[in-house]
Amino acid sequence: MVRLKAPSLPEGKHVCCGAPASSACAAETSDAWLLQRASPALWEPRPTPDPYSSDVTAIVSSSARPRDDGEANMRMLLDTVRSIRKGPLQLDGVHVVLFFDGLGGKPGVTNTMTERYASKMARVLLALNRTVSVLIAETWLHQANGMRCVLEHVTPPTRLLFAIQDDTVLSGGPIERETLFSRLLTDPTVEYVKFTCHRDCTDPRTHRMHSWLRPCTVHPYTPLLHRTTRWADRPHLATREHYEARLFAGLPRAAKVTPEQLLDQRARLKGANWPLWTYGRRGEMEHDLHWPVLVEGRLVSKEFLTRQVDALNGSEGYAHSYLVHAYRGPTQDVKIRQIERQEFRAHNPLAWAVKDGLSAEELVKGPVR
């Protein structure tokens, strides 16, 4: 991809993804550029220190999408960062790190795709004006190994991670931060807390429990947490140890996966033995807004839009990242054999293009590099 280490970004530092921060780059590592945020004292809006921000590193994962040359993708990413600081978690002073995945070695990459992606990155960096750190990979890492690279190179280390993708905002009613952070920092049965797009564990139309929220049993000491047996990479807080021990310890450096594609299948095997929870009192759980659209004065996630409302968005509507599911297969679960064989798709399944309203020309456009 186009390298963004330019005179306008003099603070860029060359690092290696796939090697500890102190190691030199080797053949099996990937080049990346780390742009450190300015001193928080120069921009932090909160007049008094936030007792929780220093415990958290917030990682926003981003990659190339169709329509990166438009305003919608850039604005959504900026809204994501704003929701971390000004949304219900109120983490004004948290260290936010944007991870921009690379395009080197990714199937289906074109000159047009590369140029549009570089344009989006440059505009985002200008708008955020060094209030965040940025890690820009040169080669294709995908989300899980991108997050590992962030944690290897961004300092100081924190006990907790907040993970969110570039098409999502954290919203909804207030979050009781003291209880939430206390459980994550002191309760060994709580390693991961997911924020959900549903108001309740049960669908009010069918009265059935949402599969991603089962079994929804309440935590013995707080009505704010409900147990789940599913691991999702939707917005969540987790301990650093949870990522280190349960994901990175068994994650091949060559894997092109989201954390969910490995961890959810493990969680399903472990069942109730895994320390996984969903946040919120029953009936008040909704905090995850996926590409939200304003409908009759209320923000609605893209999954809940009617066809009529979705059509009004036109070319500025939602579009998946390229190869968000990188390996060929019937499910999103990824096996070690797929990783070893590098059984990559050339593009997202055609059904996604139809759902996103994209033509074949929009999916792969311009001369192939």
Buried (B, 14 or more C-beta within 10 A) or exposed (E): BBEBBEEEBEEBEEBBBBBEEEEEBEEEBBBBBBBBBBEBEEBBEEEEEBEBBBBBBBBBBBBBBBBBBBEBBBBBBBBBBEBBBBBBBBBBBBBBBBBBBBBBEBBBBBEBBBBBBBBBBBBBBEEBEBBBBBBBBBBBBBBBBBBBBBBBBBEEEBBBBBBBBBBBBBBBEEBBBEBBBBBBEEBEBBBBBBBBBBBBBBEEEEEEBBEBBBEBEBBEEBEBBBBBBBBBBBBBBBBBEBBEEBBBEEBEBEBBBBBBBBBBBBBEEEEEEBBBBBBBBEEBBBBBBBBBBEEEEEEBBBEBBEEEBBEEBEEEBBBBBBBBBBBEBEEBBBBEEBBEEEBBBEBBEEEBBEBBBBEEEBBBBBEEE
